Amino acid sequence: MPLPKPRKSESQSDFIKRSMSSEIMKSEYPDTKQRLAVSFSQYRRRNKTKHIKEFFEFINEKSYIKNE
């Protein structure tokens, strides 16, 4: 079954609470520390694509690239 994913405007604290109490997470990760680690990982991944896009936009600006 799919793991919980953070909602668009959900805070980290709210997501972690929801994820930790999820029946899916409890069954797949019975160890509390492992479940917490997976929950934090899921939250950090939510904006991964956005951050990668912003990084490439930043380095592709003409003022940051020297054309020699």
C-alpha positions as CSV (number, residue, x, y, z in Angstrom):
1,M,0.0,0.0,0.0
2,P,1.2,3.6,-0.6
3,L,2.8,5.5,2.2
4,P,1.2,8.8,3.3
5,K,2.3,11.9,1.5
6,P,2.4,15.4,2.8
7,R,-0.6,17.6,1.8
8,K,0.2,20.8,-0.1
9,S,0.1,23.2,2.9
10,E,0.6,20.7,5.7
11,S,3.3,21.6,8.2
12,Q,6.0,19.1,9.0
13,S,4.7,18.6,12.5
14,D,1.2,17.9,11.3
15,F,2.4,15.5,8.7
16,I,4.7,13.6,11.1
17,K,1.8,13.1,13.5
18,R,-0.5,11.9,10.8
19,S,2.1,9.6,9.3
20,M,3.1,8.1,12.6
21,S,-0.5,7.2,13.4
22,S,-1.3,5.8,10.0
23,E,-2.3,2.1,10.1
24,I,-0.4,1.5,6.9
25,M,2.8,2.9,8.4
26,K,2.3,1.0,11.7
27,S,1.9,-2.2,9.8
28,E,4.9,-1.7,7.5
29,Y,7.1,-0.1,10.1
30,P,6.3,-1.4,13.5
31,D,9.5,0.0,15.0
32,T,8.7,3.6,16.1
33,K,12.2,4.9,15.2
34,Q,12.1,3.5,11.8
35,R,8.5,4.8,11.2
36,L,9.7,8.3,12.3
37,A,12.7,8.1,9.9
38,V,10.5,7.1,7.0
39,S,8.0,9.9,7.9
40,F,10.7,12.6,7.9
41,S,12.0,11.2,4.6
42,Q,8.6,11.4,3.0
43,Y,8.2,15.0,4.2
44,R,11.7,16.1,2.9
45,R,10.9,14.5,-0.5
46,R,7.7,16.5,-1.0
47,N,9.5,19.5,-2.5
48,K,12.5,17.7,-4.0
49,T,11.4,18.4,-7.6
50,K,10.7,22.0,-6.8
51,H,14.2,22.5,-5.3
52,I,15.9,20.8,-8.2
53,K,14.1,23.0,-10.7
54,E,15.0,26.1,-8.7
55,F,18.6,25.0,-8.6
56,F,18.8,24.6,-12.4
57,E,17.1,27.9,-12.9
58,F,19.6,29.6,-10.6
59,I,22.7,28.1,-12.3
60,N,21.3,28.8,-15.8
61,E,20.9,32.5,-15.3
62,K,23.4,34.3,-17.5
63,S,24.9,36.3,-14.6
64,Y,26.1,33.1,-13.0
65,I,27.6,31.3,-16.0
66,K,30.8,32.5,-17.6
67,N,30.9,31.9,-21.3
68,E,34.5,31.7,-22.3
